[in-house]
Structures are given as structure tokens and as C-alpha cells.
Amino acid sequence: DIDDVGHKYHLELVLEDVLDKDSTVNCTAEVLYHLGNKNSAPSVQFTLEEELKNTDEADNIFYNRIKSLEKELVAENIPDSHGNVSPEMEPVRLLAWVASGYVIWQNSTENTKFQLAQIKHVKQVKRSDEYLEFDYTILLHEMVSQEIIPWQMTVLWHPQHGVQVTQDSRQPKHASE
């Protein structure tokens, strides 16, 4: 407890590569939840003991595949009701997973635990520059309350510039139907 500031946590954890489960990196982090300001994201400082695995090759394959599509990508229900994700949709799911991490961080409190449950809908937005843009409607599972929360997020991505969530908003319950 830090008087008149908030609650600070010191964490030691192991990050597992989602593409290569045998690849792990040790991480330490400090997370500060600010008192009284519900609109303030927790402050996070972290240190990795080594570099994360390079994903340039997979990123470039996905980027070139999407750029070469004749029509913009549109998909729904990733994963499907049986938990399956087709191989061509796996990079779309991973991009949503990374972007949802930003949304979760920005909307977390000490009393929440969000997890990406499903992509309800994703639509690629046509752009004239080199970036890829996707409009996602995702379902976040709030593990404490067991609430399923629809959330809209617009995501820009380029393999050399990373992921940016340019807009996000919690949606009414009926948006998940």
C-alpha cells in the first residue's frame, strides 16, 4: 500500500510463447493500481530476462496474404462453438488477442480479471497506406463476475510498426447476439 497513491504489486512470472509452448522468458513486473481514479489504467513497468522470440517471418507471411486478398477479410465466431480456429484465421485471432490485451489493461481494476473469449466479428477496412486495419467485435469474459462483455475495437497493424488500438468501446449486451 502506498498512502494516497494506490496499491503496488511486484510480480515474477514466466511468459510462454503462444506459438512455441516450449519457449519461455522470465519476467518481473511492478503494477500500480491508482486509488480513486476508475478511469486510470494501472501503471506497469516490466523487465524481460531475455529477448522474445522473433516472429518476423510469420508476421510477413500473414501481412502479405491479407494484402493480396481481392476482397477485404470478413469472419465470425473465432473460435467456433467447439473451440476450433482454422489455420488461416489463427493470425487474425492472435492479432485480436494482442489488441485485446491493451483494452484489458486500460479497463482493469484490482477486482477484475478479463480474458478474450471469442471474436464475434472481424472486418478488414480498406486503406490506401501500408497498414492493415480491422474492426473487431470481441467478447471479453470477466472471470470474477462471469459476465460476457461485447467490446468493439479498431486495430491498425503493420509487421514493422506493431499493433495499435485506435478506438475501443464497451458495447451493449445485445451487440453479442
C-alpha positions as CSV (number, residue, x, y, z in Angstrom):
1,D,0.0,0.0,0.0
2,I,1.3,3.4,-0.9
3,D,-0.5,6.1,1.1
4,D,-2.8,8.4,-1.1
5,V,-1.4,6.8,-4.3
6,G,-2.6,3.2,-4.6
7,H,-1.6,-0.5,-4.4
8,K,1.6,-1.7,-5.9
9,Y,2.3,-5.3,-6.7
10,H,5.7,-6.9,-7.5
11,L,5.3,-9.9,-9.8
12,E,7.7,-12.6,-11.0
13,L,6.3,-14.7,-13.9
14,V,7.2,-16.8,-16.8
15,L,5.9,-15.8,-20.3
16,E,5.1,-18.6,-22.6
17,D,5.3,-18.2,-26.4
18,V,1.8,-18.8,-27.8
19,L,3.3,-20.3,-31.0
20,D,6.0,-22.4,-29.3
21,K,4.9,-23.6,-25.9
22,D,8.5,-24.8,-25.1
23,S,9.8,-21.3,-25.4
24,T,9.6,-19.2,-22.2
25,V,11.0,-16.0,-20.9
26,N,11.3,-14.9,-17.3
27,C,9.7,-11.5,-16.5
28,T,9.5,-9.2,-13.5
29,A,6.8,-6.5,-13.3
30,E,5.5,-3.8,-11.0
31,V,1.8,-2.9,-11.3
32,L,0.4,0.1,-9.6
33,Y,-3.4,0.4,-9.3
34,H,-4.2,4.1,-8.6
35,L,-6.6,5.0,-5.8
36,G,-9.9,6.6,-6.5
37,N,-9.5,7.1,-10.3
38,K,-11.6,4.4,-12.0
39,N,-10.6,5.9,-15.5
40,S,-6.9,5.4,-14.9
41,A,-5.2,2.3,-16.3
42,P,-2.8,0.6,-13.9
43,S,0.9,1.7,-14.3
44,V,3.1,-1.2,-15.4
45,Q,6.9,-1.4,-15.5
46,F,8.4,-4.7,-16.6
47,T,11.8,-6.3,-17.3
48,L,12.4,-9.4,-19.5
49,E,15.5,-11.5,-18.8
50,E,16.0,-12.2,-22.5
51,E,14.5,-11.2,-25.8
52,L,11.2,-12.6,-27.0
53,K,11.2,-14.9,-30.0
54,N,11.3,-13.2,-33.4
55,T,8.0,-13.5,-35.3
56,D,9.1,-11.6,-38.4
57,E,8.7,-14.5,-40.8
58,A,5.1,-15.4,-39.6
59,D,4.2,-11.7,-39.5
60,N,5.3,-11.1,-43.0
61,I,3.5,-14.2,-44.4
62,F,0.2,-13.1,-42.7
63,Y,0.7,-9.5,-43.9
64,N,1.4,-10.5,-47.5
65,R,-1.6,-12.9,-47.5
66,I,-4.0,-10.2,-46.3
67,K,-2.6,-7.6,-48.6
68,S,-3.1,-9.9,-51.6
69,L,-6.7,-10.7,-50.9
70,E,-9.1,-9.5,-53.6
71,K,-11.8,-8.6,-51.1
72,E,-11.4,-7.5,-47.5
73,L,-11.4,-10.2,-44.9
74,V,-14.6,-10.8,-43.0
75,A,-15.0,-13.6,-40.5
76,E,-17.2,-14.5,-37.5
77,N,-17.1,-16.7,-34.4
78,I,-13.4,-17.3,-33.9
79,P,-13.0,-19.8,-32.3
80,D,-16.2,-21.6,-33.2
81,S,-18.6,-23.1,-30.7
82,H,-16.4,-26.2,-30.4
83,G,-13.2,-24.1,-29.7
84,N,-11.8,-24.6,-33.2
85,V,-9.8,-22.0,-35.1
86,S,-8.9,-22.6,-38.8
87,P,-5.2,-22.3,-39.5
88,E,-5.8,-19.2,-41.8
89,M,-7.7,-17.5,-39.0
90,E,-5.1,-18.1,-36.3
91,P,-3.1,-14.9,-37.1
92,V,-6.4,-13.0,-37.0
93,R,-7.1,-14.4,-33.6
94,L,-3.6,-13.7,-32.4
95,L,-3.8,-10.1,-33.5
96,A,-7.1,-9.7,-31.6
97,W,-5.5,-11.3,-28.6
98,V,-2.7,-8.8,-28.6
99,A,-5.0,-5.8,-29.2
100,S,-7.5,-7.1,-26.5
101,G,-4.5,-7.1,-24.1
102,Y,-4.4,-3.3,-24.5
103,V,-8.2,-3.0,-23.9
104,I,-8.0,-5.2,-20.9
105,W,-5.1,-3.2,-19.4
106,Q,-6.8,0.1,-20.0
107,N,-10.0,-1.2,-18.3
108,S,-8.6,-3.3,-15.5
109,T,-9.0,-2.8,-11.8
110,E,-7.8,-4.9,-8.8
111,N,-11.2,-6.5,-8.8
112,T,-11.4,-7.6,-12.5
113,K,-9.9,-10.4,-14.5
114,F,-10.7,-10.2,-18.2
115,Q,-9.9,-12.8,-20.8
116,L,-10.6,-12.8,-24.6
117,A,-13.3,-15.4,-25.1
118,Q,-14.2,-15.0,-28.8
119,I,-14.1,-12.8,-31.9
120,K,-17.7,-12.4,-32.7
121,H,-17.0,-10.5,-35.9
122,V,-14.0,-9.1,-37.7
123,K,-13.9,-7.0,-40.9
124,Q,-10.9,-5.6,-42.7
125,V,-11.1,-2.0,-43.5
126,K,-9.7,-0.9,-46.9
127,R,-6.8,1.5,-46.6
128,S,-4.6,3.4,-49.0
129,D,-1.4,3.2,-46.9
130,E,0.7,0.2,-45.9
131,Y,-1.2,-0.6,-42.7
132,L,-3.8,-3.3,-42.2
133,E,-6.9,-2.1,-40.3
134,F,-9.5,-4.4,-38.7
135,D,-12.8,-3.7,-36.9
136,Y,-13.3,-6.3,-34.3
137,T,-16.3,-7.1,-32.1
138,I,-14.9,-9.3,-29.4
139,L,-16.4,-11.0,-26.3
140,L,-14.4,-10.5,-23.1
141,H,-15.1,-12.9,-20.3
142,E,-14.9,-11.1,-16.9
143,M,-13.8,-14.1,-14.8
144,V,-14.8,-12.6,-11.4
145,S,-18.4,-11.7,-12.3
146,Q,-18.7,-14.3,-15.0
147,E,-20.0,-11.6,-17.3
148,I,-19.5,-11.8,-21.1
149,I,-18.9,-8.3,-22.3
150,P,-19.1,-7.3,-26.0
151,W,-16.4,-4.9,-27.0
152,Q,-15.6,-3.1,-30.3
153,M,-12.0,-2.2,-31.2
154,T,-10.4,-0.9,-34.3
155,V,-6.9,-2.2,-34.8
156,L,-4.1,-1.0,-37.0
157,W,-1.2,-3.3,-37.7
158,H,2.0,-3.4,-39.8
159,P,4.8,-6.0,-39.2
160,Q,7.4,-3.3,-38.8
161,H,5.3,-0.9,-36.7
162,G,3.3,-3.3,-34.4
163,V,-0.2,-3.2,-33.2
164,Q,-2.2,-0.1,-32.3
165,V,-5.8,0.1,-31.0
166,T,-7.1,3.3,-32.4
167,Q,-10.6,3.1,-31.0
168,D,-12.4,0.8,-28.5
169,S,-15.7,0.8,-26.6
170,R,-17.7,-1.4,-24.5
171,Q,-20.9,-2.4,-26.3
172,P,-24.4,-3.1,-25.0
173,K,-25.2,-6.7,-24.2
174,H,-27.3,-7.2,-27.4
175,A,-24.3,-6.5,-29.5
176,S,-23.0,-10.0,-28.9
177,E,-26.1,-11.6,-30.5
